[in-house]
Amino acid sequence: MTRRQLGVIFGVLAALSVVWLSVRDRESSPGESLDLGAMFERNVSDIRITLPDASAIRLQLVLDHWTVNGYPAKDSLVETLLAQLDTLSEARLIARNPATHERLGVDADAAVRVELGPAASPDAVFLLGNSGAEGRFIRLPDRPEVFVVPGPAIRDLDRQEFRWRDPTIVTVDTASLSRIVVRRGSDLPVTVDRDESGAWLIDGTPADTMLMRALLETVVDLQATGFPADSFVYAVDFDQPSAILDLYLGVDLTGAPTVSLLFASIPARTDVLVRRADNPIVYAVDARRANLLTAGRTRLIGRP
């Protein structure tokens, strides 16, 4: 074989090698990364997070507001999660061998299962595993590849149910507040009225200015300190609360109060349970604020 013929053969082999490498790269590139943001619709209205112990967190959009397992959720938290997933950079491939699944925490029995979209046919499903130096490991249920995504981008998926919930008990436009009535057990109700000058009076006697200011600052945006377990909620009879706070807004004082808050104390708890009269959801507030909102006549009357 001549030198020229050898050169032609080697040239053909080199060309074939280039073509093969190009084809191989094109075939393998789709598995090198995973774009989570492209897997689901931004207007998703159903998110399910199932933990290894089979307990689940379900976020659903109902009448333009998010709920978590049936309770009102803080809308901004869910919107932040969706925005993070939507803009999530491509997850990087780190393993293909199924033998790594258990070590990385992405096997079906140990991983957190996340489903985005309708329950019957979710847009995206992925398994969330352990954390590593570069982030969190994830895997699609029907694929062996394991990817890593930046931890901060998906840390909200670890949020416990109560941390998704909206802690807002009530918000009040205190500028429109005209009457406050406090009822404590068998005591006579204490009525505090606002006069035309803006002063608060109890049967014509000025109410304590500092206490009234603190009370108004509290009801303008009353936030819960926690959410009691069902065992505590079921143990309370809100038909016979320990105290009631009635708030009247506007000039019409003949009808029912605009807002009624029902309070109940339980010996086993240091906080106080509270709910709105028109809503069955029970919250917990610290005893200091509960005592402020249900202050008796002696505290409400201003010092001479």
Residue, then its C-alpha position, 0 to 999 in steps of 0.5 A: m500500500t502506498r503512502r498516498q493510500l495510507g494518507v487517504i485511509f487515515g483522513v477518512l478515519a479522522a473524518l468519521s471520528v469527528v462525525w461520530l463525536s459530533v453525533r454522540d455529543r448531540e445525543s447525550s447533551p439533552g441529559e446533561s442538564l435539566d430545565l425545571g422552569a420549562m417543565f411547568e406552566r407559570n400559572v400553576s394552581d396546584i402544588r403537592i409536596t409529599l414527604p417520605d413519611a407520606s404526610a403531604i402539603r398541598l398548596q391550591l389556588v382558590l378564588d385568587h388566594w392560596t391555601v395550604n391543606g385547606y387553610p389560608a396560606k400567605d400568598s406571597l410565599v407561594e408566589t415567591l416559590l413559583a418565581q424561583l422555580d420559573t427562573l431556576s437555572e438549568a440543573r446540572l447532571i452529576a450521576r447516571n448510575p441508579a446505584t447512587h440514588e440511595r446515597l444521594g437521597v433521590d430513591a422513591d422511598a426516601a425523597v420528597r416528591v414534588e408535583l406541580g399542576p393538576a393532580a390527575s396529570p401534573d405538568a412536572v414531577f420530581l424527587l428532591g433528595n439530600s443536599g451537597a456542596e453545590g446544592r440539592f439533588i433532584r431526579l425525575p421519577d422515570r429517569p436514572e439521572v441525578f441532577v443538582v440545583p442551587g439550594p437557595a432556589i428550592r429551599d422553600l420546598d422544605r417549609q413546614e405546613f404551618r410556615w406556609r399559613d397566613p398568620t393574619i387574624v384581622t386587619v382594621d382601619t382604626a381611623s374608622l373605628s368608632r366603638i370598642v366593647v370588651r366582654r369578660g366572662s360574667d363581668l358587665p360589658v365595657t363600652v369605649d366610644r370615640d367622640e367627635s374630637g377623636a377622644w375615647l370615652i367610657d361613660g363620659t370618662p376619658a379612657d387611658t390614652m396610652l392603653m388605647r393607643a397600644l390597643l389600636e396599634t395591635v388591632v390594625d394588623l393582628q398577627a398570630t404567634g402560632f397555630p394550635a394543634d387540633s387537640f387544643v382546638y377541639a378542647v375549647d368551647f368558643d360558644q363560651p369564650s373567656a372574653i370577647l372583643d367587639l369592634y364597630l366601624g363607621v357611624d351606625l352602631t345599631g347593628a352587629p359589630t364589624v368584627s368580633l374576636l373570641f378568646a379562650s384560655i387553656p391551662a396547659r398553654t401559656d398563650v391564648l387561643v383566638r378566632r373571629a366569630d365569623n370564621p372557624i379558624v383558630y389562632a394563638v396569640d401571646a398572653r400580653r396582647a390578649n390581655l391588652l385586647t381584653a382589658g377590663r374597666t379598671r385598666l381602660i379608665g384613664r388615671p386622674 
